[in-house]
Amino acid sequence: MWFAKVVQSFPDLCSVAVLRSTNGVMAILCSVILYDLIRFLRPGIGEKKAMVYAMVMALYPLHWFFTFLYYTDVASLAAVLAMHLACLKRHYWVSAMLGALAILFRQTNVVWMMFVAADGAMNYIEDFNRRDGVQKDQRPFVEESDALTNKRSGTGTSTMRRRRIKGSSKDASLSNSETDNNATYQTQGFIDEIRDIVLRLWWLKREVLTAFSPFIVVVVAFLAFVIWNGSIVLGAKEAHTVSPHLAQMLYFGLASAAALAPVHFTLKQAGKLCQWLMKTRILGLLQILVALTIGLMIVHFFSIAHPYLLADNRHYPFYVWRKVIQAHWSMRYLLVPVYVYSWFSIIIILARTQKRFWVLLFIAATAMVLIPAPLIEFRYFTIPFYLMLLHSRVSDNLSWLVMGILYIFVNIFTMAVFLFRPFHWDHEPGTQRFIW
């Protein structure tokens, strides 16, 4: 009898209101996870400030808008953020299971699971060395001795670079694992940094493989699914074929910098970029010229206009494409300097608090997720945007205040347009509404 009642209640449980409310629950969960991540990554800030930061991040328009619709974006973001938090806390089995859940929501989340695992592996080897007796302060004075290159050393039995820390040494918290080694790496060249990380991973390969075996299991299972399914795509495979859409990276850079306009598009930030250019001189100028050249080549050869983008006037990218990017044949080329500025600003801000190898991994993961997608969808930018913001360590209270106000106004506008500006298609019955 009770079973029949349960079966009869299924239609009510699957009503539009109930299904959409699941995203509301996920949005609340996202806010809690964001708060925990902020407190973990930045233990120096107080609880109230962390709560304000989490609230502002929860108001991010792409995330906030889809909280009220039955899309997988909010649940996908919650799973990825929870996976990241669990990995930072060294709960690797839990993190891998959350990664598997994230993949069920969106298949491309396998890339973010591998990124989280790589980040966790770097933190693991740093923590292992710390437990092995290497104590680091926030601003240590470092003496380096490398047995691989310094043959004059009388104790060249180690195959790894040893560091002897002088001055004040304190027990480092696990929550500081991403920041307490940055001063060391600032004096190293990028190649030396990669070499050091690879050597440490090789030295601790058994420990790392054992600790991160849950992630390997999930990746192998995912690869088996792709082979069995014949594609990473579920559903309409012909509409989501893999394409070399390199322009997606340019769009992401500008969209993310614009969402953080009080941080990136200010005279102060522009001045810092000019100072960097003056400091690096020829090298910096060469980097900008190369970036501009690559950007021009990308917009000319690798800009893709998906049929859905050209036909579906319910989505804002339809109007961005027609009214901005395609407003004039020269417009997409004129936007290249803005794309380049956005990416340089993002990289410089990330490099202040993250290892350069971490920044490279983040860019590579973002590229692996976005470039194969032929369709321009701003909601595809949500996960890399949140990871970028969490690890940028923006501390200016005024910037957070302005971002919060801007997000509120954008949310009010998009929701008002959605609710009060419906329209109809001649070729299809029903009411249409504007969405992201």
N, C-alpha and C positions, 0 to 999 in steps of 0.2 A: 504493500500500500504506500509506504513512504517512498519507495523507488519511483512509483508512478507519479507522485506529487513532485519529486525532484525533476523528472523528465518534463512534466507539464510546465515547470518554472523556467525551463531553458529559454523560451522566447523572451521572457521578461529580463533575464540576465544578459541577453544579447541585444537589448534595445539600444537605440542610438545614444540615449542619455547615459546609460551604464557604460557602454564601450568608450565614449568620450571621457567619462569621469576617470577612467584608468590612467589617462594621460595627466589628469590633475594630480592624482596620487604620485605618479612618477615625477612630476614637476616639484612637488614638495620634497620627495626623496632626493632629487637632484640638488635642491637648495641645501639640504642637510649635508650631503656629500661634499658640496663645494665648500661649505663652512669647515668641515673636517680637513679637507685638502689645504685650505688656506692656513689653518692652524698648524698643520703638520709641516708645510713647506716654509712657513714664516712664523716660527714659534715666538719671535720677539714682539709681535703685535698683540694687542689685547683682544679679549673676547668680543667687546662691543664693536671695535673696528673691523674685526674679521666678519662679524655678522652683517655689518653695513656693506662690506665688499661683496659678500655672498648675495645679498639682496640686489645689489646693482647688477651683478652678473646674471642673476635669475631674470632680470628685466631685459636682457639682450633680446632685441625684437624678433630675430629668427626663432629663438627658443620659446619665447613667451607666446608668440602667435600660435604656434602649432601645439601648445598646451591644450587648446580648446578644440582641436580637430583630431580625428582618429588616424594619425600618422605614426610611424615607428620612430620618428626622430627623437622624441623626448625619452622614450624607453631606451633607445640605443645610446643616447648620451649618458643616461643614468648608469647603464651597465659598464660603459667604457670608463667613466670617472670612478665608479666603485672598484673596477679592476685595477686602475692606476693606484688608488688609495691602498688597496690590499697589498699590492706589490711593494709599495713604499714601506709598508709596515712589515714586510718580509713574510706575509702569509701567501706563499706562492701557490699552494694548491687551491686556495680560495680564489686567488686572482685568476688562475687558469680557468676555473669553472665559470667565473664571471665573464671571462673572455669568450668561452664557448657560448654563453648566453647572449653576449653582444653580437656574436657572429650569426646567431639565429635571427636577431632583429635585422641585421644588415651584413651581407657577406663581406663587404670591404672592411669590416671591423677586424678581420684577421690581420690586416696591416697594422692597426693600432695595438693589437695584442702583441705583435712582434716588436713594435716600438717600445711598449711598456716593458716587455721582457728584456730588451737590450738596455734600457735605462736602469732596470733593476739589477742587471748583471754588472753594470759599471758601479752602481752603489754597493753591490755585494763585495766586489774586490776591494773597494776602498775601505769598507767596514772590516773586511777580513784582515787587511794590513793594519788597521787601527787596533784591532784586538790582538794582533801579533806583536804589538809593542810600539807602533808608530803613533805618537800623539801629535795632533796638530792644533794650533790656535787659530783664531780668526785671521791674524796677520803675521804669520810666522816668518822668521828669517831662515831660509832654506840653504843647506849645503848639499850639493848633489855629487854622488860618486857613481859612475856607471862602469861596471866591470866588463861590459861588452866592448867599450871603446877606450877605457883608460887602462892600459897595460902596465902602467907604473905602479898601480895599487898593489900592495902586498897581500890584500885579502880578496883577490878577484875570483872567489869561488862561486859567487852568486850570479845567476843569469838574469837578474832583474836590477833595475835602478833602485838604489837605497837612498833614503833621505834621513838626515840627522837634523832634528829640529832643535835650534837654540832658542833660548828665551823662555818666556812663560808658556807652560803646556797645561792644558786642562782636558778633562774627560769630555770628549765630543759626544753629543746626543745623536741618536740615529736620525732624528728629524733634521739635523744639520748636514746630512751626508751629501747634499747636492751643492752646498755653498762653501764648506770649510776647506775645500781643495782648490778653489778657483784661483787663489793668489799664486799657488804653485804653478798652475798652467799658464798664467799670464806671461811668464818669462820664457816659456817654451815656444818653439815654432810649432806650427800645426802638424807637421810631419812627425816631430818628436812626441807630440801628444798622442797621436794615433799609434805610434810605435810603442809608447809606454803602456797604453791600454791593451794592445794586442799581446805584448809580452806578459802582462799581468794575467790576462785571460788564459794564455797558454800555460803559465805557471800553475794556475789554479783550475785547470780544465776539468779535472775530475769533480772537484767540489761544485763548480758552476754547472756542469752538466747534470749532476745529481740534484742540485737545488732547483734547477729550471726544467727538469724533465717533464713536469705537468704541462708546460707550454708546448714542448715538443710533441707530446701525445696529441694535444688539440690540433696542432698544425698538420700532423700526419693524417689525422682523421679528416680534416678539412680538405687536404689534397686528395684523399680517397674519394670524398664526395664530388669534387670537381671532375675527377676522371670518370666517375660513374655518371654524373649529370651531363658531362660533355661541355660544361661551361660554368663559370662562376655565377651566372645570372639565373634567377628563377622567374618564371612567367614569360613575358614577351621578349625572347632572346634577340629577335631581329631588330627590335627598337632600342636595344642596349648593347649593341656590338662594341667591342673594344676599338677605340680610335686614338690616334696620336694627337690629342687635344691639348697641346702645350700651353695654349692661351689661358687655360683654366688657372694656371699658376699666377699669371698676371692679374686675372680677375680677383683671385683670392687675396693677393697682396694688397690691392687697392681697397677691396671691400673690408678687409680686416683693419687696415690702417684707418679707413673712414669711420668704422665702428669705434675706434679708439682715437678719434680726431683730437681730443684735448691732450693726447700724449704725443701723437705723431705730427699733426699739422699745426705746429706752433712755431713762432719765431725762435724760441729757445731750442727746440729740437733741430730746426733748420741750421741754427748757429752751431750746434754740436756737430752736425754733419759737415759743415764748412770747416770747422776746426780739425776734424779728422782728415779732411781732404788736404788742408794746409800742412798737417803733420806728416802725412804719407806722401804728399806731393806727387811725384811721377807715378808711383805705384797706385795711389788712389785714383789719379786721373785715368790711368790705364784701365783700372777695374771698372770705372764708370763708362768709359768708351766701349769696353767689351760688353758690359751689361746692356748698353743702349743698342749696340749692334745685334746682340742676341734677341733683344726685345723686338726690334724691327723685323728681324727674320721670322720670329714666332708669329707676330700678328699678320704677316704677309702669307706665310706658308701653312701655319697650323691654327688658324681661326676657323672653327667649325660652326655652321649654323644648322642645328638639328631641325628636322621637319616639325617637331613639337614646339620648338622655340618660335618658329615662324608662324605657326598656325593657332596656337593657344593664347588668346588675348586675355585670359583670366589671370595670368601670372605676371608679376612685375618685371622679370627678366625680358619678357616680350617687348615692353616699352623702353627698357634700358637699351636693348639691342637696336630698336628702330629709331628712337629719339636721341640717343647719345652716340653709341658706337658707329651706327650707320647713318648718322645725320648728314655726313659728307664723306666722300671717299678718303679724305685726308684725316678724318677725325680719329680713326683707330691708330694712325701713326703719331698723331699729336699727343695721344694719351700715353705713349711709351715712356716719356720722361717721368710722368706721374707714377706709372707702375714701378719704374726703377727706384724712384725716391722712396716709395712705400716699402719695397723690399729691403733697401739699404737701412731704412729706419728700423724696421722690424728686427733685422739681424743684429744691428748695433745694440739695441735695447736688450735683446736676448743674451748677447755675448757678455753683457755686464755681469750677469749672475750665473750663466751656464758655461760649461766647457764648450769649446768650439766643436768638438766631436758630437756633443749633444745637439747643437744647432744643426749640424750637417744631417744627423739622423732625423730630426724633425722635418727638415726640408725634404729629405728623401721620402719619408713616410707620407707627407702631404702630397708629393708628386705622384706616388704610387696609387693613392686614392683618387686624386682628381683628374690626372691626365688621361686615363683610359675612358673617362666618362664623356660622351659626346654632347650631352645635354647640359646647358648652363642652369644650375639650380643653386640658389644662394644657401639653401638648407644643407647642401653638401659641405659647406664651409664651417658648419657649427662645431663639430668636434675639434678640428685643428685650431679653430679660433679660441675655444676654451682652454686647450692645452697651452697655446701661445700666451694667453693672458695670465694663466696661473703661474707660468714660469717666467714671465716678464718682470714680476715683482714691482708693479707700479705702486708707488708709495705716496704720491702727491694727492693730498685730500681734495684739493680743488679739482683735479682731473677726475677723480671718482664722482664728485658732486655734479660736475658738468655732464659726465657720461650718463649718470642716473637721470638727470633732467631730460637730456636728449632722448634717451630710451623711452621715457614716459611719453613724451610728445609723439614719437614715432609710433608707439603702441596705440595711443589714442587715435592717431590718424588712420592707421591700417585697420583697426577694428571698426572705426566709424565707416570707412569705405566698404568694408566687408558687410556690415549690417545694413547700411542705409543707401548704398548705391548698387543694388542688384541690376542685372540686365538679362536680356534673352537673346538666344541665337535663333535665326530664322530656320536653320536646317536641323535644329534639335530641340525637342520640348524640354521644359523645365527652367528653373531659375539659375542663373550663373552669378558667381560672386568673385571679386578680386581677392587673390591671396598671394603670398610670397612665391 
